[in-house]
Amino acid sequence: MLGVPREFVKLSDVQETNVMSDFFVLRKYRGEGVGKQAAFDIFDKFPAACEIRQTQRNHPANQFWNKVIK
């Protein structure tokens, strides 16, 4: 993967994965738990290993996903 730092690459051997690359919460709802609840609802509805894609420069998204995944 050209240009992707090694620490951002993780290979998995699971048979089934879900990829989440588009996830958006309107600014006026951010910080109220709406996005976290929506993410958990999606994870519950589609149980499998999940790959979350985000751009490195999108710091709010990075912070959000780090909190949700923990």
PQR file of N, CA, C, O and H, with PARSE charges and radii, in Angstrom:
ATOM      1  N   MET A   1       0.845  -1.171   0.000 -0.4000 1.5000
ATOM      2  CA  MET A   1       0.000   0.000   0.000 -0.0000 2.0000
ATOM      3  C   MET A   1       0.892   1.236   0.000  0.5500 1.7000
ATOM      4  O   MET A   1       1.425   1.636   1.034 -0.5500 1.4000
ATOM      5  N   LEU A   2       1.033   1.798  -1.118 -0.4000 1.5000
ATOM      6  CA  LEU A   2       1.911   2.939  -1.315 -0.0000 2.0000
ATOM      7  C   LEU A   2       1.412   4.166  -0.556  0.5500 1.7000
ATOM      8  O   LEU A   2       0.256   4.563  -0.702 -0.5500 1.4000
ATOM      9  H   LEU A   2       0.600   1.472  -1.958  0.4000 1.0000
ATOM     10  N   GLY A   3       2.273   4.757   0.242 -0.4000 1.5000
ATOM     11  CA  GLY A   3       1.939   5.981   0.933 -0.0000 2.0000
ATOM     12  C   GLY A   3       1.186   5.827   2.237  0.5500 1.7000
ATOM     13  O   GLY A   3       0.898   6.823   2.900 -0.5500 1.4000
ATOM     14  H   GLY A   3       3.212   4.435   0.360  0.4000 1.0000
ATOM     15  N   VAL A   4       0.858   4.604   2.624 -0.4000 1.5000
ATOM     16  CA  VAL A   4       0.133   4.368   3.867 -0.0000 2.0000
ATOM     17  C   VAL A   4       1.135   3.924   4.932  0.5500 1.7000
ATOM     18  O   VAL A   4       1.813   2.912   4.754 -0.5500 1.4000
ATOM     19  H   VAL A   4       1.092   3.794   2.085  0.4000 1.0000
ATOM     20  N   PRO A   5       1.238   4.666   6.032 -0.5600 1.5000
ATOM     21  CA  PRO A   5       2.179   4.270   7.081  0.2800 2.0000
ATOM     22  C   PRO A   5       1.862   2.874   7.618  0.5500 1.7000
ATOM     23  O   PRO A   5       0.694   2.513   7.769 -0.5500 1.4000
ATOM     24  N   ARG A   6       2.884   2.104   7.900 -0.4000 1.5000
ATOM     25  CA  ARG A   6       2.747   0.724   8.339 -0.0000 2.0000
ATOM     26  C   ARG A   6       1.827   0.579   9.554  0.5500 1.7000
ATOM     27  O   ARG A   6       1.093  -0.403   9.659 -0.5500 1.4000
ATOM     28  H   ARG A   6       3.832   2.397   7.778  0.4000 1.0000
ATOM     29  N   GLU A   7       1.862   1.548  10.470 -0.4000 1.5000
ATOM     30  CA  GLU A   7       1.038   1.444  11.679 -0.0000 2.0000
ATOM     31  C   GLU A   7      -0.456   1.559  11.387  0.5500 1.7000
ATOM     32  O   GLU A   7      -1.280   1.260  12.252 -0.5500 1.4000
ATOM     33  H   GLU A   7       2.458   2.346  10.385  0.4000 1.0000
ATOM     34  N   PHE A   8      -0.811   1.989  10.178 -0.4000 1.5000
ATOM     35  CA  PHE A   8      -2.217   2.104   9.802 -0.0000 2.0000
ATOM     36  C   PHE A   8      -2.712   0.899   9.003  0.5500 1.7000
ATOM     37  O   PHE A   8      -3.878   0.848   8.610 -0.5500 1.4000
ATOM     38  H   PHE A   8      -0.142   2.232   9.476  0.4000 1.0000
ATOM     39  N   VAL A   9      -1.840  -0.053   8.767 -0.4000 1.5000
ATOM     40  CA  VAL A   9      -2.215  -1.226   7.981 -0.0000 2.0000
ATOM     41  C   VAL A   9      -2.339  -2.424   8.907  0.5500 1.7000
ATOM     42  O   VAL A   9      -1.417  -2.736   9.661 -0.5500 1.4000
ATOM     43  H   VAL A   9      -0.893  -0.012   9.086  0.4000 1.0000
ATOM     44  N   LYS A  10      -3.475  -3.087   8.848 -0.4000 1.5000
ATOM     45  CA  LYS A  10      -3.691  -4.288   9.641 -0.0000 2.0000
ATOM     46  C   LYS A  10      -4.333  -5.321   8.745  0.5500 1.7000
ATOM     47  O   LYS A  10      -5.376  -5.063   8.144 -0.5500 1.4000
ATOM     48  H   LYS A  10      -4.224  -2.833   8.236  0.4000 1.0000
ATOM     49  N   LEU A  11      -3.731  -6.474   8.651 -0.4000 1.5000
ATOM     50  CA  LEU A  11      -4.278  -7.552   7.847 -0.0000 2.0000
ATOM     51  C   LEU A  11      -5.051  -8.487   8.745  0.5500 1.7000
ATOM     52  O   LEU A  11      -4.645  -8.761   9.874 -0.5500 1.4000
ATOM     53  H   LEU A  11      -2.884  -6.683   9.139  0.4000 1.0000
ATOM     54  N   SER A  12      -6.150  -8.967   8.246 -0.4000 1.5000
ATOM     55  CA  SER A  12      -7.003  -9.853   9.023 -0.0000 2.0000
ATOM     56  C   SER A  12      -7.237 -11.137   8.244  0.5500 1.7000
ATOM     57  O   SER A  12      -7.241 -11.138   7.013 -0.5500 1.4000
ATOM     58  H   SER A  12      -6.480  -8.745   7.329  0.4000 1.0000
ATOM     59  N   ASP A  13      -7.432 -12.224   8.970 -0.4000 1.5000
ATOM     60  CA  ASP A  13      -7.731 -13.489   8.302 -0.0000 2.0000
ATOM     61  C   ASP A  13      -9.176 -13.926   8.534  0.5500 1.7000
ATOM     62  O   ASP A  13      -9.520 -15.081   8.284 -0.5500 1.4000
ATOM     63  H   ASP A  13      -7.429 -12.224   9.970  0.4000 1.0000
ATOM     64  N   VAL A  14     -10.026 -13.008   9.011 -0.4000 1.5000
ATOM     65  CA  VAL A  14     -11.433 -13.346   9.217 -0.0000 2.0000
ATOM     66  C   VAL A  14     -12.100 -13.564   7.866  0.5500 1.7000
ATOM     67  O   VAL A  14     -11.709 -12.967   6.863 -0.5500 1.4000
ATOM     68  H   VAL A  14      -9.746 -12.070   9.213  0.4000 1.0000
ATOM     69  N   GLN A  15     -13.110 -14.425   7.854 -0.4000 1.5000
ATOM     70  CA  GLN A  15     -13.780 -14.782   6.608 -0.0000 2.0000
ATOM     71  C   GLN A  15     -14.750 -13.710   6.113  0.5500 1.7000
ATOM     72  O   GLN A  15     -14.945 -13.554   4.908 -0.5500 1.4000
ATOM     73  H   GLN A  15     -13.428 -14.910   8.668  0.4000 1.0000
ATOM     74  N   GLU A  16     -15.350 -12.983   7.032 -0.4000 1.5000
ATOM     75  CA  GLU A  16     -16.348 -11.994   6.646 -0.0000 2.0000
ATOM     76  C   GLU A  16     -16.038 -10.670   7.323  0.5500 1.7000
ATOM     77  O   GLU A  16     -15.780 -10.621   8.525 -0.5500 1.4000
ATOM     78  H   GLU A  16     -15.192 -13.109   8.012  0.4000 1.0000
ATOM     79  N   THR A  17     -16.066  -9.602   6.548 -0.4000 1.5000
ATOM     80  CA  THR A  17     -15.828  -8.274   7.119 -0.0000 2.0000
ATOM     81  C   THR A  17     -16.854  -7.282   6.588  0.5500 1.7000
ATOM     82  O   THR A  17     -17.393  -7.443   5.493 -0.5500 1.4000
ATOM     83  H   THR A  17     -16.276  -9.641   5.571  0.4000 1.0000
ATOM     84  N   ASN A  18     -17.104  -6.284   7.364 -0.4000 1.5000
ATOM     85  CA  ASN A  18     -17.911  -5.144   6.946 -0.0000 2.0000
ATOM     86  C   ASN A  18     -16.972  -3.954   6.854  0.5500 1.7000
ATOM     87  O   ASN A  18     -16.070  -3.805   7.679 -0.5500 1.4000
ATOM     88  H   ASN A  18     -16.666  -6.153   8.254  0.4000 1.0000
ATOM     89  N   VAL A  19     -17.177  -3.113   5.859 -0.4000 1.5000
ATOM     90  CA  VAL A  19     -16.346  -1.929   5.682 -0.0000 2.0000
ATOM     91  C   VAL A  19     -17.215  -0.695   5.854  0.5500 1.7000
ATOM     92  O   VAL A  19     -18.229  -0.531   5.175 -0.5500 1.4000
ATOM     93  H   VAL A  19     -17.909  -3.234   5.189  0.4000 1.0000
ATOM     94  N   MET A  20     -16.808   0.163   6.763 -0.4000 1.5000
ATOM     95  CA  MET A  20     -17.524   1.418   6.977 -0.0000 2.0000
ATOM     96  C   MET A  20     -16.599   2.539   6.522  0.5500 1.7000
ATOM     97  O   MET A  20     -15.564   2.795   7.136 -0.5500 1.4000
ATOM     98  H   MET A  20     -15.985   0.031   7.315  0.4000 1.0000
ATOM     99  N   SER A  21     -16.984   3.198   5.447 -0.4000 1.5000
ATOM    100  CA  SER A  21     -16.133   4.277   4.950 -0.0000 2.0000
ATOM    101  C   SER A  21     -16.883   5.608   4.865  0.5500 1.7000
ATOM    102  O   SER A  21     -16.258   6.654   4.688 -0.5500 1.4000
ATOM    103  H   SER A  21     -17.825   2.991   4.948  0.4000 1.0000
ATOM    104  N   ASP A  22     -18.180   5.583   4.986 -0.4000 1.5000
ATOM    105  CA  ASP A  22     -18.973   6.811   4.966 -0.0000 2.0000
ATOM    106  C   ASP A  22     -19.870   6.842   6.191  0.5500 1.7000
ATOM    107  O   ASP A  22     -20.823   6.070   6.295 -0.5500 1.4000
ATOM    108  H   ASP A  22     -18.687   4.733   5.130  0.4000 1.0000
ATOM    109  N   PHE A  23     -19.563   7.731   7.107 -0.4000 1.5000
ATOM    110  CA  PHE A  23     -20.330   7.863   8.344 -0.0000 2.0000
ATOM    111  C   PHE A  23     -20.292   9.332   8.707  0.5500 1.7000
ATOM    112  O   PHE A  23     -19.217   9.908   8.870 -0.5500 1.4000
ATOM    113  H   PHE A  23     -18.788   8.358   7.023  0.4000 1.0000
ATOM    114  N   PHE A  24     -21.455   9.937   8.832 -0.4000 1.5000
ATOM    115  CA  PHE A  24     -21.503  11.380   9.033 -0.0000 2.0000
ATOM    116  C   PHE A  24     -22.561  11.731  10.064  0.5500 1.7000
ATOM    117  O   PHE A  24     -23.676  11.211  10.026 -0.5500 1.4000
ATOM    118  H   PHE A  24     -22.328   9.469   8.699  0.4000 1.0000
ATOM    119  N   VAL A  25     -22.206  12.614  10.982 -0.4000 1.5000
ATOM    120  CA  VAL A  25     -23.146  13.125  11.978 -0.0000 2.0000
ATOM    121  C   VAL A  25     -23.202  14.639  11.798  0.5500 1.7000
ATOM    122  O   VAL A  25     -22.171  15.312  11.792 -0.5500 1.4000
ATOM    123  H   VAL A  25     -21.301  13.036  11.013  0.4000 1.0000
ATOM    124  N   LEU A  26     -24.405  15.162  11.652 -0.4000 1.5000
ATOM    125  CA  LEU A  26     -24.548  16.607  11.526 -0.0000 2.0000
ATOM    126  C   LEU A  26     -23.908  17.303  12.715  0.5500 1.7000
ATOM    127  O   LEU A  26     -24.010  16.843  13.852 -0.5500 1.4000
ATOM    128  H   LEU A  26     -25.242  14.616  11.657  0.4000 1.0000
ATOM    129  N   ARG A  27     -23.255  18.403  12.441 -0.4000 1.5000
ATOM    130  CA  ARG A  27     -22.511  19.142  13.467 -0.0000 2.0000
ATOM    131  C   ARG A  27     -23.359  19.441  14.706  0.5500 1.7000
ATOM    132  O   ARG A  27     -22.864  19.350  15.830 -0.5500 1.4000
ATOM    133  H   ARG A  27     -23.172  18.777  11.517  0.4000 1.0000
ATOM    134  N   LYS A  28     -24.637  19.799  14.507 -0.4000 1.5000
ATOM    135  CA  LYS A  28     -25.468  20.167  15.658 -0.0000 2.0000
ATOM    136  C   LYS A  28     -25.768  18.981  16.576  0.5500 1.7000
ATOM    137  O   LYS A  28     -26.206  19.180  17.709 -0.5500 1.4000
ATOM    138  H   LYS A  28     -25.039  19.873  13.594  0.4000 1.0000
ATOM    139  N   TYR A  29     -25.539  17.748  16.106 -0.4000 1.5000
ATOM    140  CA  TYR A  29     -25.768  16.560  16.934 -0.0000 2.0000
ATOM    141  C   TYR A  29     -24.485  15.958  17.492  0.5500 1.7000
ATOM    142  O   TYR A  29     -24.535  15.004  18.267 -0.5500 1.4000
ATOM    143  H   TYR A  29     -25.183  17.586  15.185  0.4000 1.0000
ATOM    144  N   ARG A  30     -23.350  16.500  17.110 -0.4000 1.5000
ATOM    145  CA  ARG A  30     -22.073  15.955  17.577 -0.0000 2.0000
ATOM    146  C   ARG A  30     -21.908  16.208  19.068  0.5500 1.7000
ATOM    147  O   ARG A  30     -22.313  17.250  19.582 -0.5500 1.4000
ATOM    148  H   ARG A  30     -23.309  17.275  16.479  0.4000 1.0000
ATOM    149  N   GLY A  31     -21.313  15.247  19.750 -0.4000 1.5000
ATOM    150  CA  GLY A  31     -21.075  15.370  21.184 -0.0000 2.0000
ATOM    151  C   GLY A  31     -22.266  14.971  22.042  0.5500 1.7000
ATOM    152  O   GLY A  31     -22.196  15.051  23.269 -0.5500 1.4000
ATOM    153  H   GLY A  31     -20.984  14.400  19.333  0.4000 1.0000
ATOM    154  N   GLU A  32     -23.361  14.543  21.415 -0.4000 1.5000
ATOM    155  CA  GLU A  32     -24.559  14.150  22.157 -0.0000 2.0000
ATOM    156  C   GLU A  32     -24.741  12.638  22.231  0.5500 1.7000
ATOM    157  O   GLU A  32     -25.728  12.161  22.790 -0.5500 1.4000
ATOM    158  H   GLU A  32     -23.418  14.478  20.419  0.4000 1.0000
ATOM    159  N   GLY A  33     -23.801  11.883  21.673 -0.4000 1.5000
ATOM    160  CA  GLY A  33     -23.905  10.428  21.712 -0.0000 2.0000
ATOM    161  C   GLY A  33     -24.688   9.829  20.557  0.5500 1.7000
ATOM    162  O   GLY A  33     -24.852   8.611  20.483 -0.5500 1.4000
ATOM    163  H   GLY A  33     -22.999  12.271  21.218  0.4000 1.0000
ATOM    164  N   VAL A  34     -25.175  10.675  19.655 -0.4000 1.5000
ATOM    165  CA  VAL A  34     -25.966  10.190  18.520 -0.0000 2.0000
ATOM    166  C   VAL A  34     -25.112   9.308  17.604  0.5500 1.7000
ATOM    167  O   VAL A  34     -25.543   8.227  17.203 -0.5500 1.4000
ATOM    168  H   VAL A  34     -25.042  11.664  19.716  0.4000 1.0000
ATOM    169  N   GLY A  35     -23.919   9.765  17.281 -0.4000 1.5000
ATOM    170  CA  GLY A  35     -23.039   8.998  16.402 -0.0000 2.0000
ATOM    171  C   GLY A  35     -22.614   7.683  17.022  0.5500 1.7000
ATOM    172  O   GLY A  35     -22.597   6.649  16.354 -0.5500 1.4000
ATOM    173  H   GLY A  35     -23.570  10.643  17.607  0.4000 1.0000
ATOM    174  N   LYS A  36     -22.270   7.721  18.304 -0.4000 1.5000
ATOM    175  CA  LYS A  36     -21.861   6.496  18.994 -0.0000 2.0000
ATOM    176  C   LYS A  36     -23.005   5.481  18.999  0.5500 1.7000
ATOM    177  O   LYS A  36     -22.786   4.298  18.738 -0.5500 1.4000
ATOM    178  H   LYS A  36     -22.283   8.561  18.847  0.4000 1.0000
ATOM    179  N   GLN A  37     -24.205   5.934  19.292 -0.4000 1.5000
ATOM    180  CA  GLN A  37     -25.351   5.026  19.303 -0.0000 2.0000
ATOM    181  C   GLN A  37     -25.617   4.458  17.910  0.5500 1.7000
ATOM    182  O   GLN A  37     -25.912   3.271  17.767 -0.5500 1.4000
ATOM    183  H   GLN A  37     -24.382   6.895  19.505  0.4000 1.0000
ATOM    184  N   ALA A  38     -25.514   5.303  16.886 -0.4000 1.5000
ATOM    185  CA  ALA A  38     -25.713   4.833  15.513 -0.0000 2.0000
ATOM    186  C   ALA A  38     -24.659   3.802  15.143  0.5500 1.7000
ATOM    187  O   ALA A  38     -24.975   2.789  14.518 -0.5500 1.4000
ATOM    188  H   ALA A  38     -25.275   6.267  17.002  0.4000 1.0000
ATOM    189  N   ALA A  39     -23.415   4.049  15.521 -0.4000 1.5000
ATOM    190  CA  ALA A  39     -22.346   3.094  15.224 -0.0000 2.0000
ATOM    191  C   ALA A  39     -22.616   1.754  15.894  0.5500 1.7000
ATOM    192  O   ALA A  39     -22.475   0.709  15.259 -0.5500 1.4000
ATOM    193  H   ALA A  39     -23.159   4.872  16.028  0.4000 1.0000
ATOM    194  N   PHE A  40     -23.004   1.770  17.173 -0.4000 1.5000
ATOM    195  CA  PHE A  40     -23.295   0.518  17.873 -0.0000 2.0000
ATOM    196  C   PHE A  40     -24.493  -0.193  17.271  0.5500 1.7000
ATOM    197  O   PHE A  40     -24.516  -1.422  17.209 -0.5500 1.4000
ATOM    198  H   PHE A  40     -23.118   2.619  17.688  0.4000 1.0000
ATOM    199  N   ASP A  41     -25.497   0.568  16.822 -0.4000 1.5000
ATOM    200  CA  ASP A  41     -26.658  -0.047  16.160 -0.0000 2.0000
ATOM    201  C   ASP A  41     -26.230  -0.753  14.875  0.5500 1.7000
ATOM    202  O   ASP A  41     -26.703  -1.849  14.575 -0.5500 1.4000
ATOM    203  H   ASP A  41     -25.478   1.566  16.873  0.4000 1.0000
ATOM    204  N   ILE A  42     -25.333  -0.120  14.120 -0.4000 1.5000
ATOM    205  CA  ILE A  42     -24.829  -0.729  12.885 -0.0000 2.0000
ATOM    206  C   ILE A  42     -24.024  -1.985  13.213  0.5500 1.7000
ATOM    207  O   ILE A  42     -24.193  -3.016  12.562 -0.5500 1.4000
ATOM    208  H   ILE A  42     -24.949   0.770  14.364  0.4000 1.0000
ATOM    209  N   PHE A  43     -23.151  -1.906  14.218 -0.4000 1.5000
ATOM    210  CA  PHE A  43     -22.348  -3.072  14.598 -0.0000 2.0000
ATOM    211  C   PHE A  43     -23.248  -4.232  15.029  0.5500 1.7000
ATOM    212  O   PHE A  43     -22.974  -5.388  14.708 -0.5500 1.4000
ATOM    213  H   PHE A  43     -23.014  -1.069  14.748  0.4000 1.0000
ATOM    214  N   ASP A  44     -24.322  -3.916  15.757 -0.4000 1.5000
ATOM    215  CA  ASP A  44     -25.250  -4.955  16.205 -0.0000 2.0000
ATOM    216  C   ASP A  44     -26.024  -5.564  15.035  0.5500 1.7000
ATOM    217  O   ASP A  44     -26.273  -6.769  15.006 -0.5500 1.4000
ATOM    218  H   ASP A  44     -24.544  -2.977  16.018  0.4000 1.0000
ATOM    219  N   LYS A  45     -26.395  -4.737  14.091 -0.4000 1.5000
ATOM    220  CA  LYS A  45     -27.199  -5.204  12.961 -0.0000 2.0000
ATOM    221  C   LYS A  45     -26.382  -6.036  11.979  0.5500 1.7000
ATOM    222  O   LYS A  45     -26.910  -6.950  11.346 -0.5500 1.4000
ATOM    223  H   LYS A  45     -26.193  -3.758  14.115  0.4000 1.0000
ATOM    224  N   PHE A  46     -25.105  -5.724  11.852 -0.4000 1.5000
ATOM    225  CA  PHE A  46     -24.228  -6.416  10.905 -0.0000 2.0000
ATOM    226  C   PHE A  46     -23.021  -6.991  11.643  0.5500 1.7000
ATOM    227  O   PHE A  46     -21.910  -6.474  11.524 -0.5500 1.4000
ATOM    228  H   PHE A  46     -24.675  -4.981  12.366  0.4000 1.0000
ATOM    229  N   PRO A  47     -23.247  -8.074  12.412 -0.5600 1.5000
ATOM    230  CA  PRO A  47     -22.145  -8.643  13.198  0.2800 2.0000
ATOM    231  C   PRO A  47     -21.095  -9.316  12.312  0.5500 1.7000
ATOM    232  O   PRO A  47     -21.394 -10.249  11.566 -0.5500 1.4000
ATOM    233  N   ALA A  48     -19.910  -8.843  12.407 -0.4000 1.5000
ATOM    234  CA  ALA A  48     -18.732  -9.399  11.724 -0.0000 2.0000
ATOM    235  C   ALA A  48     -17.591  -8.464  12.062  0.5500 1.7000
ATOM    236  O   ALA A  48     -17.796  -7.417  12.675 -0.5500 1.4000
ATOM    237  H   ALA A  48     -19.667  -8.085  13.012  0.4000 1.0000
ATOM    238  N   ALA A  49     -16.396  -8.839  11.663 -0.4000 1.5000
ATOM    239  CA  ALA A  49     -15.273  -7.929  11.836 -0.0000 2.0000
ATOM    240  C   ALA A  49     -15.579  -6.676  11.021  0.5500 1.7000
ATOM    241  O   ALA A  49     -16.137  -6.765   9.927 -0.5500 1.4000
ATOM    242  H   ALA A  49     -16.230  -9.690  11.164  0.4000 1.0000
ATOM    243  N   CYS A  50     -15.224  -5.537  11.540 -0.4000 1.5000
ATOM    244  CA  CYS A  50     -15.553  -4.279  10.867 -0.0000 2.0000
ATOM    245  C   CYS A  50     -14.284  -3.491  10.606  0.5500 1.7000
ATOM    246  O   CYS A  50     -13.439  -3.324  11.486 -0.5500 1.4000
ATOM    247  H   CYS A  50     -14.771  -5.465  12.429  0.4000 1.0000
ATOM    248  N   GLU A  51     -14.172  -3.018   9.396 -0.4000 1.5000
ATOM    249  CA  GLU A  51     -13.046  -2.171   9.014 -0.0000 2.0000
ATOM    250  C   GLU A  51     -13.574  -0.752   8.887  0.5500 1.7000
ATOM    251  O   GLU A  51     -14.523  -0.493   8.148 -0.5500 1.4000
ATOM    252  H   GLU A  51     -14.858  -3.153   8.681  0.4000 1.0000
ATOM    253  N   ILE A  52     -12.951   0.156   9.611 -0.4000 1.5000
ATOM    254  CA  ILE A  52     -13.381   1.550   9.597 -0.0000 2.0000
ATOM    255  C   ILE A  52     -12.330   2.350   8.847  0.5500 1.7000
ATOM    256  O   ILE A  52     -11.168   2.402   9.251 -0.5500 1.4000
ATOM    257  H   ILE A  52     -12.180  -0.055  10.211  0.4000 1.0000
ATOM    258  N   ARG A  53     -12.738   2.962   7.771 -0.4000 1.5000
ATOM    259  CA  ARG A  53     -11.800   3.746   6.967 -0.0000 2.0000
ATOM    260  C   ARG A  53     -12.030   5.225   7.212  0.5500 1.7000
ATOM    261  O   ARG A  53     -13.164   5.701   7.267 -0.5500 1.4000
ATOM    262  H   ARG A  53     -13.681   2.921   7.443  0.4000 1.0000
ATOM    263  N   GLN A  54     -10.924   5.937   7.356 -0.4000 1.5000
ATOM    264  CA  GLN A  54     -11.000   7.382   7.552 -0.0000 2.0000
ATOM    265  C   GLN A  54      -9.705   7.997   7.067  0.5500 1.7000
ATOM    266  O   GLN A  54      -8.670   7.333   7.008 -0.5500 1.4000
ATOM    267  H   GLN A  54     -10.003   5.550   7.311  0.4000 1.0000
ATOM    268  N   THR A  55      -9.770   9.253   6.727 -0.4000 1.5000
ATOM    269  CA  THR A  55      -8.549   9.927   6.282 -0.0000 2.0000
ATOM    270  C   THR A  55      -7.762  10.394   7.498  0.5500 1.7000
ATOM    271  O   THR A  55      -8.336  10.761   8.523 -0.5500 1.4000
ATOM    272  H   THR A  55     -10.610   9.793   6.775  0.4000 1.0000
ATOM    273  N   GLN A  56      -6.477  10.373   7.372 -0.4000 1.5000
ATOM    274  CA  GLN A  56      -5.592  10.734   8.480 -0.0000 2.0000
ATOM    275  C   GLN A  56      -5.803  12.184   8.908  0.5500 1.7000
ATOM    276  O   GLN A  56      -5.659  12.500  10.089 -0.5500 1.4000
ATOM    277  H   GLN A  56      -6.010  10.075   6.539  0.4000 1.0000
ATOM    278  N   ARG A  57      -6.135  13.055   7.986 -0.4000 1.5000
ATOM    279  CA  ARG A  57      -6.287  14.479   8.292 -0.0000 2.0000
ATOM    280  C   ARG A  57      -7.625  14.819   8.936  0.5500 1.7000
ATOM    281  O   ARG A  57      -7.808  15.939   9.414 -0.5500 1.4000
ATOM    282  H   ARG A  57      -6.252  12.798   7.027  0.4000 1.0000
ATOM    283  N   ASN A  58      -8.552  13.887   8.958 -0.4000 1.5000
ATOM    284  CA  ASN A  58      -9.863  14.149   9.550 -0.0000 2.0000
ATOM    285  C   ASN A  58      -9.791  13.873  11.048  0.5500 1.7000
ATOM    286  O   ASN A  58     -10.234  12.828  11.523 -0.5500 1.4000
ATOM    287  H   ASN A  58      -8.403  12.977   8.570  0.4000 1.0000
ATOM    288  N   HIS A  59      -9.227  14.825  11.779 -0.4000 1.5000
ATOM    289  CA  HIS A  59      -8.998  14.644  13.212 -0.0000 2.0000
ATOM    290  C   HIS A  59     -10.273  14.405  14.015  0.5500 1.7000
ATOM    291  O   HIS A  59     -10.259  13.566  14.916 -0.5500 1.4000
ATOM    292  H   HIS A  59      -8.867  15.674  11.392  0.4000 1.0000
ATOM    293  N   PRO A  60     -11.373  15.100  13.731 -0.5600 1.5000
ATOM    294  CA  PRO A  60     -12.602  14.799  14.480  0.2800 2.0000
ATOM    295  C   PRO A  60     -13.052  13.346  14.286  0.5500 1.7000
ATOM    296  O   PRO A  60     -13.504  12.704  15.233 -0.5500 1.4000
ATOM    297  N   ALA A  61     -12.927  12.831  13.062 -0.4000 1.5000
ATOM    298  CA  ALA A  61     -13.304  11.432  12.811 -0.0000 2.0000
ATOM    299  C   ALA A  61     -12.364  10.491  13.551  0.5500 1.7000
ATOM    300  O   ALA A  61     -12.811   9.504  14.135 -0.5500 1.4000
ATOM    301  H   ALA A  61     -12.560  13.353  12.292  0.4000 1.0000
ATOM    302  N   ASN A  62     -11.079  10.783  13.534 -0.4000 1.5000
ATOM    303  CA  ASN A  62     -10.096   9.948  14.244 -0.0000 2.0000
ATOM    304  C   ASN A  62     -10.423   9.888  15.731  0.5500 1.7000
ATOM    305  O   ASN A  62     -10.408   8.812  16.329 -0.5500 1.4000
ATOM    306  H   ASN A  62     -10.715  11.585  13.060  0.4000 1.0000
ATOM    307  N   GLN A  63     -10.716  11.036  16.326 -0.4000 1.5000
ATOM    308  CA  GLN A  63     -11.047  11.080  17.749 -0.0000 2.0000
ATOM    309  C   GLN A  63     -12.343  10.319  18.031  0.5500 1.7000
ATOM    310  O   GLN A  63     -12.427   9.563  19.000 -0.5500 1.4000
ATOM    311  H   GLN A  63     -10.728  11.910  15.840  0.4000 1.0000
ATOM    312  N   PHE A  64     -13.347  10.522  17.184 -0.4000 1.5000
ATOM    313  CA  PHE A  64     -14.628   9.840  17.361 -0.0000 2.0000
ATOM    314  C   PHE A  64     -14.451   8.329  17.341  0.5500 1.7000
ATOM    315  O   PHE A  64     -14.903   7.642  18.257 -0.5500 1.4000
ATOM    316  H   PHE A  64     -13.279  11.136  16.398  0.4000 1.0000
ATOM    317  N   TRP A  65     -13.794   7.801  16.301 -0.4000 1.5000
ATOM    318  CA  TRP A  65     -13.657   6.351  16.177 -0.0000 2.0000
ATOM    319  C   TRP A  65     -12.774   5.767  17.275  0.5500 1.7000
ATOM    320  O   TRP A  65     -13.030   4.655  17.737 -0.5500 1.4000
ATOM    321  H   TRP A  65     -13.427   8.360  15.557  0.4000 1.0000
ATOM    322  N   ASN A  66     -11.752   6.483  17.695 -0.4000 1.5000
ATOM    323  CA  ASN A  66     -10.929   5.986  18.796 -0.0000 2.0000
ATOM    324  C   ASN A  66     -11.758   5.831  20.058  0.5500 1.7000
ATOM    325  O   ASN A  66     -11.587   4.858  20.793 -0.5500 1.4000
ATOM    326  H   ASN A  66     -11.543   7.385  17.319  0.4000 1.0000
ATOM    327  N   LYS A  67     -12.664   6.788  20.326 -0.4000 1.5000
ATOM    328  CA  LYS A  67     -13.540   6.685  21.510 -0.0000 2.0000
ATOM    329  C   LYS A  67     -14.543   5.542  21.359  0.5500 1.7000
ATOM    330  O   LYS A  67     -14.751   4.767  22.293 -0.5500 1.4000
ATOM    331  H   LYS A  67     -12.802   7.578  19.729  0.4000 1.0000
ATOM    332  N   VAL A  68     -15.160   5.440  20.190 -0.4000 1.5000
ATOM    333  CA  VAL A  68     -16.180   4.410  19.970 -0.0000 2.0000
ATOM    334  C   VAL A  68     -15.580   3.012  20.053  0.5500 1.7000
ATOM    335  O   VAL A  68     -16.173   2.112  20.648 -0.5500 1.4000
ATOM    336  H   VAL A  68     -14.991   6.070  19.431  0.4000 1.0000
ATOM    337  N   ILE A  69     -14.420   2.833  19.464 -0.4000 1.5000
ATOM    338  CA  ILE A  69     -13.807   1.497  19.424 -0.0000 2.0000
ATOM    339  C   ILE A  69     -13.335   1.051  20.804  0.5500 1.7000
ATOM    340  O   ILE A  69     -13.362  -0.139  21.116 -0.5500 1.4000
ATOM    341  H   ILE A  69     -13.939   3.564  18.981  0.4000 1.0000
ATOM    342  N   LYS A  70     -12.903   2.003  21.629 -0.4000 1.5000
ATOM    343  CA  LYS A  70     -12.475   1.642  22.982 -0.0000 2.0000
ATOM    344  C   LYS A  70     -13.656   1.184  23.784  0.5500 1.7000
ATOM    345  O   LYS A  70     -13.508   0.833  24.955 -0.5500 1.4000
ATOM    346  H   LYS A  70     -12.881   2.970  21.376  0.4000 1.0000
TER
END
